[in-house]
Amino acid sequence: MPGMEILGILIVGGLAWLWYDSLKAREAAVRAAREICVAEGLMLLDDTVAISGLKPARDEDGRLKLQRAYDFEFSDTGNNRLKGSLVLRGRRVVIVNVGMRIAPAARTLH
């Protein structure tokens, strides 16, 4: 049974590493979202991000890293909520999307 015990320890260790790495990546995502909002003159709402995707991907050097996608909400006027997103490969931000606010088309009702 020592083989099963070693396998169990390896699995628990792998899950602990994934949890710790995810916490560090989330901190990097919050920091990046905050910085992008400040740079664009926006307000990061709730001061948090939510993970929306996780997959393995290769970086520029061909190394395998975890790629995480995060969603967040921001406001440009202070009384609305707009969606933004960012993608981290490892701890490096590769894509940021704060979108464009599109005014509703003027309509006349007859």
HELIX and SHEET records of a PDB file:
HELIX    1   1 PRO A    2  GLU A   40  1                                  39    
SHEET    1   A 3 MET A  43  LEU A  44  0                                        
SHEET    2   A 3 LEU A  64  SER A  75 -1                                        
SHEET    3   A 3 ALA A  50  ARG A  58 -1                                        
SHEET    1   B 4 MET A  43  LEU A  44  0                                        
SHEET    2   B 4 LEU A  64  SER A  75 -1                                        
SHEET    3   B 4 LEU A  82  ARG A  89 -1                                        
SHEET    4   B 4 ARG A  92  ASN A  97 -1                                        
END                                                                             
